[in-house]
């Protein structure tokens, strides 16, 4: 019984040592930019571009809903399509709206 415990402890220790070795060997240095404000600006631009892409997808989906509602004469789907188009427009132009609000 004691022999099984020693084998298991040795196996766990070996796995842990290998994990630590792999973690230490795969560390790569991070080079920061000279100006931290430019990093924040780049991150902000990236996030707003993702938001703009989501807004354009919603805008296209809303237009598709409106087209399908006109074909099937479904007023509730037409209302949902209009709301989706309005939301897509607001989401697409979020950066410009925030710029107008903050001045």
N, CA, C and O atoms as a MOPAC input file, in Angstrom:
PM7 MOZYME 1SCF
protein

 N      0.82800 1    -1.19500 1     0.00000 1
 C      0.00000 1     0.00000 1     0.00000 1
 C      0.86600 1     1.25000 1     0.00000 1
 O      0.57800 1     2.21200 1    -0.71200 1
 N      1.91300 1     1.23500 1     0.78800 1
 C      2.80500 1     2.37300 1     0.86100 1
 C      3.52900 1     2.56300 1    -0.46800 1
 O      3.82700 1     3.69200 1    -0.85900 1
 N      3.80900 1     1.46900 1    -1.15800 1
 C      4.48700 1     1.51200 1    -2.43700 1
 C      3.60500 1     2.20300 1    -3.48700 1
 O      4.10100 1     2.98700 1    -4.29600 1
 N      2.30300 1     1.91200 1    -3.47100 1
 C      1.37100 1     2.55800 1    -4.39700 1
 C      1.31600 1     4.06800 1    -4.15600 1
 O      1.29100 1     4.85700 1    -5.10000 1
 N      1.29700 1     4.45100 1    -2.89000 1
 C      1.24900 1     5.87500 1    -2.55800 1
 C      2.51300 1     6.59000 1    -3.03500 1
 O      2.44400 1     7.71000 1    -3.54200 1
 N      3.66500 1     5.94300 1    -2.87000 1
 C      4.91900 1     6.55100 1    -3.30900 1
 C      4.95400 1     6.69500 1    -4.82400 1
 O      5.41200 1     7.71400 1    -5.33900 1
 N      4.47700 1     5.69000 1    -5.53700 1
 C      4.42700 1     5.77600 1    -7.00100 1
 C      3.49600 1     6.89700 1    -7.45400 1
 O      3.81700 1     7.66400 1    -8.36200 1
 N      2.34300 1     6.97400 1    -6.80600 1
 C      1.38900 1     8.01800 1    -7.16000 1
 C      1.95500 1     9.39800 1    -6.84600 1
 O      1.80200 1    10.32300 1    -7.64300 1
 N      2.60700 1     9.54900 1    -5.69500 1
 C      3.19800 1    10.84100 1    -5.32500 1
 C      4.31200 1    11.21000 1    -6.29200 1
 O      4.45000 1    12.37400 1    -6.66800 1
 N      5.10100 1    10.23400 1    -6.69200 1
 C      6.18300 1    10.50000 1    -7.64000 1
 C      5.61900 1    10.91400 1    -8.99600 1
 O      6.15200 1    11.81700 1    -9.64000 1
 N      4.54800 1    10.25900 1    -9.42900 1
 C      3.91400 1    10.60500 1   -10.69800 1
 C      3.33100 1    12.02600 1   -10.65200 1
 O      3.49000 1    12.79000 1   -11.60400 1
 N      2.66000 1    12.37800 1    -9.55500 1
 C      2.09200 1    13.72500 1    -9.40600 1
 C      3.20300 1    14.76700 1    -9.38300 1
 O      3.08400 1    15.81700 1   -10.01500 1
 N      4.27500 1    14.48500 1    -8.66200 1
 C      5.39400 1    15.42300 1    -8.59800 1
 C      6.02600 1    15.59800 1    -9.98200 1
 O      6.37400 1    16.71400 1   -10.36800 1
 N      6.17400 1    14.50300 1   -10.72700 1
 C      6.75200 1    14.58000 1   -12.06500 1
 C      5.86600 1    15.40200 1   -12.99600 1
 O      6.36500 1    16.23100 1   -13.75700 1
 N      4.57500 1    15.18100 1   -12.94000 1
 C      3.64900 1    15.95000 1   -13.77400 1
 C      3.69300 1    17.43300 1   -13.41900 1
 O      3.68000 1    18.29100 1   -14.30200 1
 N      3.74400 1    17.72800 1   -12.12500 1
 C      3.80900 1    19.12000 1   -11.69200 1
 C      5.10900 1    19.76900 1   -12.14400 1
 O      5.10700 1    20.91900 1   -12.58500 1
 N      6.22600 1    19.03900 1   -12.03700 1
 C      7.51700 1    19.57200 1   -12.46600 1
 C      7.52900 1    19.81900 1   -13.97400 1
 O      8.08300 1    20.81900 1   -14.43000 1
 N      6.92900 1    18.92600 1   -14.74400 1
 C      6.84100 1    19.12300 1   -16.19500 1
 C      5.96600 1    20.32000 1   -16.53300 1
 O      6.28400 1    21.08900 1   -17.44000 1
 N      4.87400 1    20.48000 1   -15.81300 1
 C      3.99900 1    21.62700 1   -16.03700 1
 C      4.72300 1    22.93900 1   -15.74700 1
 O      4.61500 1    23.89300 1   -16.51800 1
 N      5.44900 1    22.98600 1   -14.65400 1
 C      6.20900 1    24.19300 1   -14.31700 1
 C      7.28400 1    24.45000 1   -15.36600 1
 O      7.49600 1    25.59700 1   -15.75900 1
 N      7.96100 1    23.41100 1   -15.82200 1
 C      8.99200 1    23.55500 1   -16.83600 1
 C      8.42100 1    24.09300 1   -18.14200 1
 O      8.99800 1    24.99500 1   -18.75000 1
 N      7.29500 1    23.54700 1   -18.57300 1
 C      6.66500 1    24.02500 1   -19.79800 1
 C      6.21200 1    25.46800 1   -19.62800 1
 O      6.36000 1    26.26800 1   -20.55200 1
 N      5.67000 1    25.81500 1   -18.48100 1
 C      5.22100 1    27.19000 1   -18.23100 1
 C      6.38800 1    28.15800 1   -18.27900 1
 O      6.27600 1    29.23700 1   -18.86100 1
 N      7.50800 1    27.78500 1   -17.67300 1
 C      8.67600 1    28.66700 1   -17.65400 1
 C      9.29400 1    28.78200 1   -19.04600 1
 O      9.76000 1    29.85700 1   -19.42400 1
 N      9.30600 1    27.71200 1   -19.80000 1
 C      9.94300 1    27.72800 1   -21.11400 1
 C      9.12100 1    28.48900 1   -22.15700 1
 O      9.68400 1    28.98700 1   -23.13200 1
 N      7.80200 1    28.58900 1   -21.97000 1
 C      6.97500 1    29.24600 1   -22.97600 1
 C      6.70000 1    30.70700 1   -22.65600 1
 O      5.90500 1    31.34100 1   -23.35100 1
 N      7.31900 1    31.25100 1   -21.64400 1
 C      7.12200 1    32.66500 1   -21.32400 1
 C      7.83500 1    33.49100 1   -22.37100 1
 O      8.99900 1    33.24100 1   -22.68400 1
 N      7.14200 1    34.46700 1   -22.91000 1
 C      7.77400 1    35.36500 1   -23.87000 1
 C      7.61500 1    36.79800 1   -23.36500 1
 O      6.58700 1    37.14200 1   -22.78100 1
 N      8.60700 1    37.61000 1   -23.58400 1
 C      8.55300 1    38.97500 1   -23.06100 1
 C      7.51800 1    39.82300 1   -23.79700 1
 O      7.26900 1    39.63200 1   -24.98700 1
 N      6.93300 1    40.74500 1   -23.07900 1
 C      5.97100 1    41.67600 1   -23.66900 1
 C      6.64400 1    43.03000 1   -23.78100 1
 O      7.10200 1    43.58900 1   -22.78400 1
 N      6.70300 1    43.55100 1   -24.98100 1
 C      7.32800 1    44.84800 1   -25.20700 1
 C      6.24400 1    45.90700 1   -25.21700 1
 O      5.35900 1    45.90000 1   -26.07200 1
 N      6.32000 1    46.80700 1   -24.27000 1
 C      5.32500 1    47.86400 1   -24.16100 1
 C      5.67300 1    48.99800 1   -25.11400 1
 O      6.83700 1    49.19700 1   -25.46200 1
 N      4.67300 1    49.72200 1   -25.52200 1
 C      4.89500 1    50.86300 1   -26.38900 1
 C      5.45800 1    52.02400 1   -25.57500 1
 O      5.37500 1    52.04000 1   -24.34700 1
 N      6.02600 1    52.97900 1   -26.27500 1
 C      6.62200 1    54.12400 1   -25.58900 1
 C      5.56000 1    54.99100 1   -24.91900 1
 O      5.74200 1    55.45300 1   -23.79200 1
 N      4.46400 1    55.20300 1   -25.61400 1
 C      3.41400 1    56.08100 1   -25.10200 1
 C      2.21900 1    55.24500 1   -24.66200 1
 O      1.56600 1    54.63200 1   -25.50600 1
 N      1.91300 1    55.20100 1   -23.36300 1
 C      0.77400 1    54.38000 1   -22.93000 1
 C     -0.55700 1    54.89200 1   -23.45400 1
 O     -1.49600 1    54.11000 1   -23.60500 1
 N     -0.65900 1    56.16500 1   -23.73100 1
 C     -1.91100 1    56.71900 1   -24.24600 1
 C     -2.21200 1    56.18700 1   -25.64700 1
 O     -3.37600 1    55.98600 1   -25.99600 1
 N     -1.17500 1    55.95800 1   -26.45000 1
 C     -1.40300 1    55.41100 1   -27.79000 1
 C     -1.90900 1    53.96800 1   -27.71500 1
 O     -2.69500 1    53.53300 1   -28.55600 1
 N     -1.45400 1    53.23900 1   -26.70800 1
 C     -1.94800 1    51.86600 1   -26.52600 1
 C     -3.43400 1    51.88500 1   -26.20300 1
 O     -4.20400 1    51.10200 1   -26.76100 1
 N     -3.83400 1    52.76900 1   -25.31200 1
 C     -5.25000 1    52.87500 1   -24.94700 1
 C     -6.07600 1    53.31900 1   -26.14300 1
 O     -7.18700 1    52.83000 1   -26.34700 1
 N     -5.54500 1    54.23900 1   -26.93200 1
 C     -6.25400 1    54.71400 1   -28.12100 1
 C     -6.42400 1    53.58400 1   -29.13500 1
 O     -7.49500 1    53.42300 1   -29.71900 1
 N     -5.35600 1    52.79900 1   -29.34300 1
 C     -5.45400 1    51.67200 1   -30.27700 1
 C     -6.45700 1    50.63500 1   -29.80200 1
 O     -7.21700 1    50.09400 1   -30.60400 1
 N     -6.46700 1    50.35100 1   -28.49800 1
 C     -7.43800 1    49.40500 1   -27.94700 1
 C     -8.85900 1    49.93300 1   -28.10700 1
 O     -9.77200 1    49.18200 1   -28.45100 1
 N     -9.04000 1    51.20400 1   -27.86000 1
 C    -10.35800 1    51.82300 1   -28.01900 1
 C    -10.82400 1    51.74000 1   -29.46500 1
 O    -11.98300 1    51.41900 1   -29.72500 1
 N     -9.92600 1    52.02900 1   -30.41200 1
 C    -10.29000 1    51.93500 1   -31.82700 1
 C    -10.65900 1    50.50400 1   -32.21300 1
 O    -11.59400 1    50.28700 1   -32.98400 1
 N     -9.92700 1    49.53400 1   -31.67900 1
 C    -10.21600 1    48.13100 1   -31.97900 1
 C    -11.58300 1    47.72700 1   -31.43600 1
 O    -12.36000 1    47.06700 1   -32.12500 1
 N    -11.87200 1    48.12600 1   -30.19900 1
 C    -13.15600 1    47.77200 1   -29.59100 1
 C    -14.30100 1    48.43400 1   -30.35000 1
 O    -15.33100 1    47.80400 1   -30.59000 1
 N    -14.12900 1    49.70900 1   -30.73200 1
 C    -15.18800 1    50.38100 1   -31.47500 1
 C    -15.36500 1    49.78600 1   -32.86900 1
 O    -16.47600 1    49.80500 1   -33.40000 1
 N    -14.30000 1    49.25700 1   -33.47700 1
 C    -14.46800 1    48.59800 1   -34.77500 1
 C    -15.24100 1    47.29000 1   -34.62700 1
 O    -16.02800 1    46.93200 1   -35.50400 1
 N    -15.01700 1    46.56400 1   -33.50600 1
 C    -15.82000 1    45.36300 1   -33.25600 1
 C    -17.28700 1    45.71800 1   -33.04000 1
 O    -18.17800 1    45.03300 1   -33.54200 1
 N    -17.53200 1    46.78400 1   -32.29500 1
 C    -18.90900 1    47.21900 1   -32.04700 1
 C    -19.57300 1    47.63000 1   -33.35700 1
 O    -20.74700 1    47.33800 1   -33.58400 1
 N    -18.81100 1    48.31400 1   -34.21900 1
 C    -19.35600 1    48.72700 1   -35.51700 1
 C    -19.71700 1    47.50400 1   -36.36600 1
 O    -20.74000 1    47.51100 1   -37.05200 1
 N    -18.89000 1    46.45700 1   -36.32600 1
 C    -19.18100 1    45.24000 1   -37.09600 1
 C    -20.45500 1    44.57200 1   -36.59000 1
 O    -21.26700 1    44.09800 1   -37.38500 1
 N    -20.63200 1    44.53300 1   -35.27000 1
 C    -21.85400 1    43.94900 1   -34.70400 1
 C    -23.06700 1    44.77300 1   -35.11300 1
 O    -24.12100 1    44.22000 1   -35.42700 1
 N    -22.91800 1    46.09600 1   -35.10900 1
 C    -24.01900 1    46.96200 1   -35.52800 1
 C    -24.40100 1    46.75000 1   -36.98000 1
 O    -25.58300 1    46.74600 1   -37.32400 1
 N    -23.39400 1    46.57300 1   -37.83800 1
 C    -23.69200 1    46.33600 1   -39.25600 1
 C    -24.37700 1    44.98700 1   -39.46400 1
 O    -25.24600 1    44.85600 1   -40.32600 1
 N    -23.99100 1    43.99700 1   -38.68300 1
 C    -24.65800 1    42.69700 1   -38.77800 1
 C    -26.12200 1    42.82800 1   -38.35600 1
 O    -27.01200 1    42.29100 1   -39.01500 1
 N    -26.36500 1    43.54400 1   -37.25600 1
 C    -27.75600 1    43.75600 1   -36.82500 1
 C    -28.54800 1    44.56100 1   -37.84700 1
 O    -29.72600 1    44.29200 1   -38.07900 1
 N    -27.90400 1    45.53900 1   -38.45000 1
 C    -28.57200 1    46.34900 1   -39.47300 1
 C    -28.98700 1    45.48200 1   -40.65600 1
 O    -30.10900 1    45.60000 1   -41.14700 1
 N    -28.10000 1    44.62300 1   -41.11100 1
 C    -28.43800 1    43.72000 1   -42.21100 1
 C    -29.53300 1    42.74100 1   -41.84200 1
 O    -30.41000 1    42.44800 1   -42.65400 1
 N    -29.48500 1    42.22800 1   -40.60600 1
 C    -30.53000 1    41.30300 1   -40.16300 1
 C    -31.88100 1    42.00400 1   -40.07700 1
 O    -32.90800 1    41.41600 1   -40.41400 1
 N    -31.88400 1    43.26000 1   -39.62600 1
 C    -33.13500 1    44.01600 1   -39.56100 1
 C    -33.73200 1    44.25800 1   -40.93200 1
 O    -34.94500 1    44.15700 1   -41.11500 1
 N    -32.87500 1    44.57800 1   -41.90100 1
 C    -33.35900 1    44.77300 1   -43.27500 1
 C    -33.91900 1    43.46100 1   -43.82500 1
 O    -34.93000 1    43.46300 1   -44.52700 1
 N    -33.27300 1    42.35400 1   -43.51000 1
 C    -33.78000 1    41.05100 1   -43.93500 1
 C    -35.14300 1    40.76500 1   -43.30900 1
 O    -36.04000 1    40.25200 1   -43.97700 1
 N    -35.29700 1    41.09700 1   -42.03000 1
 C    -36.59600 1    40.88100 1   -41.36500 1
 C    -37.69500 1    41.72400 1   -42.00000 1
 O    -38.81500 1    41.25200 1   -42.19700 1
 N    -37.37000 1    42.96600 1   -42.31600 1
 C    -38.37700 1    43.83500 1   -42.95000 1
 C    -38.77900 1    43.26200 1   -44.30600 1
 O    -39.96300 1    43.22800 1   -44.64100 1
 N    -37.78800 1    42.81000 1   -45.09100 1
 C    -38.10000 1    42.21400 1   -46.39400 1
 C    -38.96100 1    40.97200 1   -46.27700 1
 O    -39.89900 1    40.78700 1   -47.05300 1
 N    -38.64800 1    40.12400 1   -45.31700 1
 C    -39.46500 1    38.92000 1   -45.13800 1
 C    -40.86300 1    39.25500 1   -44.64000 1
 O    -41.82400 1    38.56800 1   -44.98500 1
 N    -40.98800 1    40.31200 1   -43.82600 1
 C    -42.32000 1    40.67100 1   -43.32700 1
 C    -43.17700 1    41.26800 1   -44.43800 1
 O    -44.39500 1    41.09300 1   -44.44400 1
 N    -42.55300 1    41.96700 1   -45.37200 1
 C    -43.32500 1    42.50700 1   -46.49900 1
 C    -43.82400 1    41.37400 1   -47.39600 1
 O    -44.90200 1    41.46000 1   -47.98300 1
 N    -43.03000 1    40.32300 1   -47.48900 1
 C    -43.43900 1    39.18700 1   -48.31500 1
 C    -44.57400 1    38.39900 1   -47.66800 1
 O    -45.49700 1    37.95500 1   -48.35100 1
 N    -44.50200 1    38.22600 1   -46.33500 1
 C    -45.50100 1    37.39700 1   -45.66400 1
 C    -46.62900 1    38.21100 1   -45.02900 1
 O    -47.52900 1    37.63600 1   -44.41700 1
 N    -46.59700 1    39.53700 1   -45.16300 1
 C    -47.63200 1    40.42000 1   -44.61400 1
 C    -47.79500 1    40.22600 1   -43.10600 1
 O    -48.90800 1    40.07500 1   -42.60300 1
 N    -46.67200 1    40.23200 1   -42.40200 1
 C    -46.67000 1    40.02800 1   -40.95400 1
 C    -46.26100 1    41.33400 1   -40.26800 1
 O    -45.08300 1    41.68900 1   -40.27000 1
 N    -47.23700 1    42.05900 1   -39.67300 1
 C    -46.90800 1    43.36200 1   -39.08000 1
 C    -46.00800 1    43.27300 1   -37.84300 1
 O    -45.21600 1    44.18300 1   -37.59800 1
 N    -46.11700 1    42.19300 1   -37.06100 1
 C    -45.26900 1    42.09600 1   -35.87200 1
 C    -43.80700 1    41.87200 1   -36.27300 1
 O    -42.90000 1    42.40300 1   -35.63300 1
 N    -43.58300 1    41.09600 1   -37.31700 1
 C    -42.22000 1    40.89700 1   -37.79600 1
 C    -41.67600 1    42.19300 1   -38.40100 1
 O    -40.48100 1    42.47200 1   -38.29700 1
 N    -42.54400 1    42.98100 1   -39.02800 1
 C    -42.13100 1    44.27100 1   -39.59300 1
 C    -41.71900 1    45.21900 1   -38.47900 1
 O    -40.73800 1    45.95000 1   -38.62000 1
 N    -42.45400 1    45.21500 1   -37.37400 1
 C    -42.10200 1    46.07100 1   -36.23600 1
 C    -40.77700 1    45.62900 1   -35.62000 1
 O    -39.93800 1    46.46100 1   -35.27500 1
 N    -40.59300 1    44.31700 1   -35.48500 1
 C    -39.31400 1    43.82300 1   -34.97000 1
 C    -38.16100 1    44.17700 1   -35.90400 1
 O    -37.06500 1    44.50100 1   -35.44800 1
 N    -38.40600 1    44.11600 1   -37.19300 1
 C    -37.38100 1    44.48700 1   -38.16500 1
 C    -37.01000 1    45.95500 1   -38.06000 1
 O    -35.83500 1    46.31300 1   -38.13200 1
 N    -38.02600 1    46.81200 1   -37.88800 1
 C    -37.75300 1    48.25200 1   -37.73400 1
 C    -36.94000 1    48.52000 1   -36.47300 1
 O    -36.01000 1    49.32700 1   -36.49100 1
 N    -37.28500 1    47.84900 1   -35.38400 1
 C    -36.53300 1    48.03200 1   -34.13900 1
 C    -35.09600 1    47.52400 1   -34.28700 1
 O    -34.16300 1    48.13200 1   -33.76300 1
 N    -34.92400 1    46.42000 1   -34.99500 1
 C    -33.57600 1    45.89000 1   -35.20500 1
 C    -32.75900 1    46.82100 1   -36.08700 1
 O    -31.56500 1    47.00100 1   -35.84700 1
 N    -33.37000 1    47.41200 1   -37.09300 1
 C    -32.66400 1    48.37800 1   -37.94500 1
 C    -32.27200 1    49.60000 1   -37.13000 1
 O    -31.14600 1    50.08600 1   -37.24100 1
 N    -33.19700 1    50.10300 1   -36.30500 1
 C    -32.88100 1    51.27200 1   -35.47900 1
 C    -31.75400 1    50.96000 1   -34.49600 1
 O    -30.84800 1    51.77400 1   -34.31200 1
 N    -31.80300 1    49.79900 1   -33.87000 1
 C    -30.73300 1    49.40300 1   -32.95600 1
 C    -29.41200 1    49.21900 1   -33.67300 1
 O    -28.36300 1    49.58900 1   -33.14600 1
 N    -29.44700 1    48.65100 1   -34.86600 1
 C    -28.22800 1    48.47900 1   -35.65400 1
 C    -27.60200 1    49.80400 1   -36.03500 1
 O    -26.37900 1    49.94500 1   -36.02700 1
 N    -28.44800 1    50.78700 1   -36.37200 1
 C    -27.92200 1    52.12000 1   -36.70200 1
 C    -27.27600 1    52.75300 1   -35.48400 1
 O    -26.19100 1    53.32400 1   -35.58800 1
 N    -27.92500 1    52.66000 1   -34.33100 1
 C    -27.36500 1    53.23900 1   -33.10300 1
 C    -26.05300 1    52.55600 1   -32.73900 1
 O    -25.08500 1    53.22500 1   -32.37600 1
 N    -26.01200 1    51.22600 1   -32.83200 1
 C    -24.79300 1    50.50200 1   -32.48700 1
 C    -23.67900 1    50.79200 1   -33.49200 1
 O    -22.51500 1    50.90200 1   -33.10900 1
 N    -24.02600 1    50.91500 1   -34.77200 1
 C    -23.01500 1    51.18900 1   -35.79000 1
 C    -22.34600 1    52.53100 1   -35.56100 1
 O    -21.13400 1    52.66100 1   -35.73600 1
 N    -23.11800 1    53.52100 1   -35.17400 1
 C    -22.56800 1    54.86800 1   -35.00900 1
 C    -22.34100 1    55.23300 1   -33.54600 1
 O    -22.46400 1    56.40200 1   -33.18000 1
 N    -22.01600 1    54.26300 1   -32.71300 1
 C    -21.78900 1    54.49700 1   -31.29400 1
 C    -20.64600 1    55.47000 1   -31.06100 1
 O    -20.77900 1    56.38400 1   -30.24700 1
 N    -19.53600 1    55.30000 1   -31.74700 1
 C    -18.36600 1    56.16000 1   -31.53500 1
 C    -18.70000 1    57.61000 1   -31.87700 1
 O    -18.33500 1    58.52700 1   -31.14000 1
 N    -19.38300 1    57.81000 1   -32.98000 1
 C    -19.73800 1    59.17000 1   -33.38800 1
 C    -20.73500 1    59.79600 1   -32.41000 1
 O    -20.65500 1    60.98500 1   -32.10500 1
 N    -21.67100 1    58.98100 1   -31.92600 1
 C    -22.64800 1    59.48400 1   -30.95900 1
 C    -21.94500 1    59.89000 1   -29.65200 1
 O    -22.23600 1    60.94400 1   -29.08700 1
 N    -21.02700 1    59.05300 1   -29.18400 1
 C    -20.28400 1    59.39600 1   -27.96200 1
 C    -19.41400 1    60.62400 1   -28.16200 1
 O    -19.26100 1    61.42900 1   -27.24300 1
 N    -18.84400 1    60.78100 1   -29.34800 1
 C    -18.03800 1    61.96900 1   -29.63300 1
 C    -18.90500 1    63.21900 1   -29.62700 1
 O    -18.47700 1    64.26400 1   -29.13700 1
 N    -20.12300 1    63.12900 1   -30.16500 1
 C    -21.02900 1    64.29100 1   -30.15100 1
 C    -21.47200 1    64.62900 1   -28.72900 1
 O    -21.60300 1    65.80300 1   -28.38200 1
 N    -21.70200 1    63.60700 1   -27.90800 1
 C    -22.15600 1    63.85600 1   -26.54000 1
 C    -21.04100 1    64.48700 1   -25.68800 1
 O    -21.27400 1    65.45200 1   -24.96100 1
 N    -19.83200 1    63.92800 1   -25.79200 1
 C    -18.73500 1    64.42400 1   -24.96200 1
 C    -18.10200 1    65.69500 1   -25.50100 1
 O    -17.41500 1    66.39600 1   -24.75800 1
 N    -18.31100 1    66.00700 1   -26.74900 1
 C    -17.81500 1    67.26500 1   -27.30000 1
 C    -16.51000 1    67.18300 1   -27.88100 1
 O    -15.99100 1    68.18400 1   -28.37600 1

